Amino acid sequence: MVEVLAKVRLPAQSGLTDDEVTNDMAYDMADLAAATVDGVQASIVSFYNGALLQTASIAARINNRQGRAANLASVDYYDVSGALDGSPAGSPFATRAWTLGAAAAGANYPAEVALRVSLIADGWEEVPETAVDGSRPRARYRGGFYLGPLSASSGLTGSDGTVRPVATLVADLDAAALRFMDERGGDFCVWSRADQTFRLVAPGGRWSVDNAFDTIRKRGTPPTVRTTVWP
């Protein structure tokens, strides 16, 4: 098996690199052949664009700040087998372009609003949360990524005035994760740089989300005007 980092890139309509969104996904791949990469690519695209058993695609939940032009999005594939500590791995050995599906109609949330998708690798139950030396070995089984920026269709204001992820978004993620884990060409992993290893998510790992949005400050839109409101 070959340890591969797939860096998913969602460029913005602005064309500015600072507005680009990236998500990192780790795979144990059988080899680096084009057909194997194509299989992993199909899994990634199905996560964002697939509509099977969902109320909406994940792409529809991503706000329209991110561009939908043909083949604007991409995935860069890096062989990190010799850099499992997170050190530079060089240039990607393959890049695949793809098209992010259409956004839902309606308003956007601010660009920094996201939803954390948490991962934990197979075997986590056998590892203590806290060891006798005070270390946290189970943390080395955890990973994840931030889904966003999101459209306003992703949230709902409750009776207490709190805005939380709408139930249909969680259902969409559940369906998308099931489809994504039908892996084609590679096994999805959590990358522990501390242990310098990839750990499989299947069969005993988990995907999870909580019922609160997260803030990714670096995704925030920079101001263009400052107005004095007093005196």
C-alpha positions as CSV (number, residue, x, y, z in Angstrom):
1,M,0.0,0.0,0.0
2,V,1.0,3.6,-0.6
3,E,0.2,6.4,1.7
4,V,-1.4,9.3,-0.3
5,L,-2.7,12.7,0.7
6,A,-5.5,14.0,-1.5
7,K,-5.8,17.7,-1.2
8,V,-9.3,18.8,-2.4
9,R,-9.4,22.4,-3.7
10,L,-12.5,24.5,-4.1
11,P,-11.5,27.8,-5.7
12,A,-13.6,30.9,-5.2
13,Q,-15.5,32.9,-7.8
14,S,-13.1,35.8,-6.9
15,G,-10.2,33.8,-8.3
16,L,-8.1,34.8,-5.2
17,T,-6.0,32.1,-3.6
18,D,-7.0,33.5,-0.1
19,D,-10.6,32.6,-0.8
20,E,-9.9,29.0,-1.9
21,V,-11.1,26.2,0.4
22,T,-9.0,23.1,0.9
23,N,-9.8,19.8,2.6
24,D,-7.2,17.1,3.2
25,M,-8.1,13.4,2.8
26,A,-5.7,10.5,3.5
27,Y,-5.8,7.2,1.7
28,D,-3.9,3.9,1.6
29,M,-3.8,3.2,-2.1
30,A,-2.9,0.0,-3.8
31,D,-0.6,1.8,-6.2
32,L,-0.1,5.1,-7.9
33,A,-1.5,4.0,-11.3
34,A,-3.9,6.3,-13.1
35,A,-6.8,3.9,-12.7
36,T,-6.3,3.8,-9.0
37,V,-6.3,7.5,-8.7
38,D,-9.4,7.7,-10.8
39,G,-11.2,5.4,-8.4
40,V,-10.3,7.6,-5.4
41,Q,-11.3,10.7,-7.4
42,A,-14.7,9.2,-8.1
43,S,-15.2,8.6,-4.4
44,I,-14.3,12.2,-3.6
45,V,-16.6,13.7,-6.3
46,S,-19.4,11.5,-5.2
47,F,-19.1,12.9,-1.6
48,Y,-19.7,16.4,-2.8
49,N,-21.9,16.0,-5.8
50,G,-23.9,12.7,-5.3
51,A,-27.6,13.0,-4.6
52,L,-28.5,9.4,-3.7
53,L,-30.8,9.1,-0.6
54,Q,-30.3,12.8,0.2
55,T,-32.4,15.8,0.5
56,A,-29.6,17.8,-1.2
57,S,-26.1,17.2,-2.3
58,I,-23.2,18.4,-0.1
59,A,-22.2,20.7,-3.0
60,A,-25.7,22.4,-2.7
61,R,-24.9,23.2,1.0
62,I,-21.6,25.0,0.0
63,N,-22.3,28.6,-0.6
64,N,-22.0,30.3,-4.0
65,R,-18.8,32.1,-3.1
66,Q,-17.0,28.9,-4.3
67,G,-16.9,28.7,-8.1
68,R,-18.9,26.2,-10.1
69,A,-17.2,26.7,-13.5
70,A,-16.5,23.5,-15.4
71,N,-13.3,21.7,-14.0
72,L,-12.5,24.7,-11.7
73,A,-12.2,22.5,-8.6
74,S,-9.3,20.0,-8.4
75,V,-7.7,17.3,-6.3
76,D,-3.9,17.1,-5.9
77,Y,-2.5,13.8,-5.0
78,Y,0.8,13.5,-3.0
79,D,2.8,10.4,-2.1
80,V,3.6,11.0,1.5
81,S,5.0,7.6,2.2
82,G,8.4,9.1,2.9
83,A,7.0,12.1,4.9
84,L,4.6,10.6,7.4
85,D,5.8,13.1,10.0
86,G,4.2,15.8,8.0
87,S,7.4,17.1,6.4
88,P,7.2,18.4,2.8
89,A,6.4,15.7,0.4
90,G,7.3,17.5,-2.9
91,S,5.0,18.1,-5.8
92,P,1.8,16.1,-6.5
93,F,2.2,13.0,-8.6
94,A,-1.3,13.5,-10.1
95,T,-4.0,16.2,-10.3
96,R,-7.6,15.7,-11.3
97,A,-10.0,18.5,-12.2
98,W,-13.7,18.3,-11.4
99,T,-16.8,20.5,-11.2
100,L,-18.5,21.4,-7.9
101,G,-22.2,20.9,-8.1
102,A,-24.7,23.7,-8.1
103,A,-25.3,25.8,-4.9
104,A,-28.7,25.9,-3.3
105,A,-30.8,29.0,-4.1
106,G,-30.9,31.7,-1.4
107,A,-28.5,33.5,1.0
108,N,-25.0,32.6,2.1
109,Y,-23.7,32.4,5.6
110,P,-20.6,34.4,6.2
111,A,-17.6,32.7,4.6
112,E,-16.1,31.7,8.0
113,V,-19.1,29.6,9.0
114,A,-18.4,25.9,8.7
115,L,-19.3,22.5,10.1
116,R,-16.7,20.2,11.6
117,V,-16.7,16.6,10.3
118,S,-14.8,14.6,12.9
119,L,-13.2,11.2,12.1
120,I,-11.9,8.5,14.4
121,A,-10.0,5.5,13.1
122,D,-10.7,1.8,13.5
123,G,-9.4,0.4,16.8
124,W,-10.0,3.6,18.8
125,E,-12.0,1.7,21.5
126,E,-9.0,-0.3,22.5
127,V,-6.9,2.9,23.1
128,P,-7.3,4.9,26.4
129,E,-8.3,8.5,26.2
130,T,-5.7,9.4,28.8
131,A,-2.6,7.4,29.6
132,V,-0.9,7.1,33.0
133,D,1.8,9.5,31.9
134,G,-0.8,12.1,31.1
135,S,-0.6,11.8,27.3
136,R,-3.8,11.3,25.2
137,P,-3.2,8.3,22.9
138,R,-6.7,8.3,21.5
139,A,-6.2,11.7,20.1
140,R,-3.8,10.1,17.6
141,Y,-6.8,8.2,16.1
142,R,-8.7,11.4,15.4
143,G,-8.9,13.6,12.4
144,G,-11.4,15.5,10.3
145,F,-12.1,18.5,8.1
146,Y,-14.3,21.6,8.0
147,L,-17.2,21.6,5.6
148,G,-18.0,25.0,4.2
149,P,-18.4,27.8,3.6
150,L,-22.1,27.1,3.9
151,S,-25.3,28.4,2.5
152,A,-28.1,29.6,4.8
153,S,-30.0,26.4,3.9
154,S,-27.7,24.6,6.3
155,G,-29.1,26.2,9.4
156,L,-32.3,26.7,11.3
157,T,-33.1,29.1,14.1
158,G,-34.6,27.3,17.1
159,S,-37.2,28.4,19.6
160,D,-34.3,29.7,21.8
161,G,-33.0,31.9,19.0
162,T,-29.9,29.7,18.5
163,V,-28.9,28.8,14.9
164,R,-27.9,25.2,14.6
165,P,-27.3,22.8,11.7
166,V,-30.6,21.7,10.2
167,A,-31.5,18.0,10.5
168,T,-31.6,17.5,6.7
169,L,-27.9,18.6,6.5
170,V,-26.9,15.9,8.9
171,A,-29.0,13.4,6.9
172,D,-27.2,14.6,3.7
173,L,-23.8,14.0,5.4
174,D,-24.9,10.6,6.5
175,A,-25.8,9.6,3.0
176,A,-22.7,11.2,1.5
177,A,-20.4,9.4,4.0
178,L,-21.9,6.1,3.3
179,R,-21.4,6.6,-0.5
180,F,-17.9,7.9,0.1
181,M,-16.9,4.9,2.2
182,D,-17.8,2.7,-0.8
183,E,-14.2,3.1,-1.6
184,R,-12.8,2.8,-5.1
185,G,-9.1,2.4,-5.4
186,G,-8.1,3.3,-1.8
187,D,-8.9,2.9,1.8
188,F,-9.9,6.1,3.7
189,C,-7.6,6.8,6.7
190,V,-6.8,9.1,9.6
191,W,-3.2,10.4,9.3
192,S,-1.3,10.5,12.6
193,R,1.7,12.6,12.0
194,A,2.8,12.1,15.7
195,D,2.8,8.3,15.1
196,Q,3.9,8.6,11.5
197,T,1.2,6.3,10.3
198,F,-2.1,6.0,8.4
199,R,-4.9,4.3,10.3
200,L,-8.0,2.9,8.5
201,V,-11.4,4.4,9.3
202,A,-13.3,1.2,8.2
203,P,-14.6,-1.0,9.6
204,G,-14.8,0.2,13.2
205,G,-14.1,3.9,12.9
206,R,-16.7,6.8,12.8
207,W,-17.7,10.0,11.1
208,S,-19.6,12.4,13.4
209,V,-20.8,16.0,13.5
210,D,-22.2,18.0,16.4
211,N,-25.1,20.4,16.5
212,A,-23.1,23.6,16.5
213,F,-21.4,25.5,13.6
214,D,-17.7,26.4,13.8
215,T,-15.8,29.5,12.8
216,I,-12.8,29.3,10.5
217,R,-11.3,32.8,10.9
218,K,-8.9,32.6,7.9
219,R,-11.9,32.1,5.6
220,G,-13.5,35.4,6.7
221,T,-14.1,38.1,4.1
222,P,-11.7,41.0,4.5
223,P,-13.2,44.5,5.0
224,T,-13.2,47.0,2.2
225,V,-14.6,50.0,4.0
226,R,-14.2,51.3,7.6
227,T,-17.0,53.7,8.7
228,T,-16.8,55.9,11.8
229,V,-20.1,55.5,13.7
230,W,-19.3,57.9,16.5
231,P,-18.9,60.8,17.0
